[in-house]
Amino acid sequence: MGKGMSPKIILRAICILVLLTGFMMCTHSNEQENQTAVETQEQHDQRMSWWRDARFGMFIHWGLYAIPAGEWEGEINHAEWILTTAQIPVKEYENFAKEFNPAQFNAQQWVNTAKNAGMKYIVITSKHHDGFCLFDSKLTDYDVVDATPFKRDILKELSEECYNQGIKLCFYHSIMDWHHPDYLPRRKWESRSEEGADFDRYVQHMKGQVKELLTNYGEIGVLWFDGEWEDTWNRERGIDLYDYVRSLQPSIIINNRVGKGREGMAGTYDPEQALGDFGTPEQEIPSTGLGYDWETCMTMNDHWGYNKHDDNWKSNKDLIQKLVDIVSKGGNFLLNVGPTAEGLFPEPSIKRLNAIGKWMEVNGESIYGTSASLFSDLKWGRSTTKGCKVYLHVFEWPENRTLEVPGLKERADSVYLLQNPEASLTIEYNDTGALIQVPEDAPDPYVSVIALKFATTPGLLGTLH
Ligand code: JFZ
């Protein structure tokens, strides 16, 4: 410090600096978050509350691509991207519409399967990148009602069933559109010219469709955008779209793919560009919580859209443990189904959904409405917490019949297996934590859950980390 600078002056300088930074941060964040500025934290929490409680939802990728079912000219690794990955000219791809006649489609059954699996919301592709719409859009003829022999508005039927069965209906709507003449850029291999194309006009068209989706199908839970990565899209357009959606349904939730910044795409994540209400890690589970709302979306095999050759199914155990892992880190799980061209969920998907549902029936209490684990590391599994309860999800059952819970020092009033609440388990405490005596064999083949009930909300945080 320079000679003659009194502590008073230094103090004053620090004060001014602090005030200035504070002011700069305020103006900065106002600029950043103008799309949510109208909402207080409390209102935001209120809007997010059903979604945070739900924890588990169904993703449905369905469209014309279910017809080739992943195969084109001997190549068998395609799915919903087949127009691009097999380089099928748009005019030729359009022909699939004439064949789209999913006679076995039954909205009541689809919604019921999701509900029985313990899922609380369904996100279905109103339009994927191929531009084909599963709803009766007045703004295009390239939709299920105008272009197919089926002629039924799939989203209408689903919206009625979701309403009846208490499931939140949500739409995945692709920003990228390989079909619309005004969408730019074209695919590199295409012969369609860009002449006369007007991206602004495309955006107006897309907003018109968003208006249809948010006006004709009742209350929609989430608008899940995607395909925002091309150069024609930018943050400004993202903010405008976000605001437009909220102006149509103020309580709706919107994912982060409405803007540019998002996790998961190597090299492209830019937090300054991030928009939306939750993050969307894809096909991966982050190693810790993310400090904001997030939802992992994942396939049960290796494709989103139906692929008749894909047998690489995840096991029931893997899927249940992934659900628990995600929830223990404060995230949601959006698990995908790719229905067939006949309108059926693939049999292996149904089997897995049924197994998850059976597990959720017994253990759902440890999933819905819970918060992330209070423990930083549990070598045998995961944990969640809700109110006065802590749940321990045991992946690896202890061979010596003693489950070690390091860091747990507060005395629980009762300890029991969720599948058998009447039988109390013995718990002892020592210097480093607690020891729970458990039965010899794991009571559940996938994940056994132990509940600990405390007299008050456990103040474990202080003692655990
Ligand atoms: C997108 C779609 O292109 C895909 O067809 C599917 O609908 C999926 C849910 O979302 O695919 C992506 C999006 C992001 C990444 C990879 C594929 N990413 O972040 O690496």
Boltz pocket constraint, residues with backbone or C-beta under 6 A from the ligand:
constraints:
  - pocket:
      binder: B
      contacts: [[A, 61], [A, 80], [A, 81], [A, 226], [A, 227], [A, 263], [A, 264], [A, 265], [A, 266], [A, 280], [A, 282], [A, 297], [A, 304]]
      max_distance: 6.0
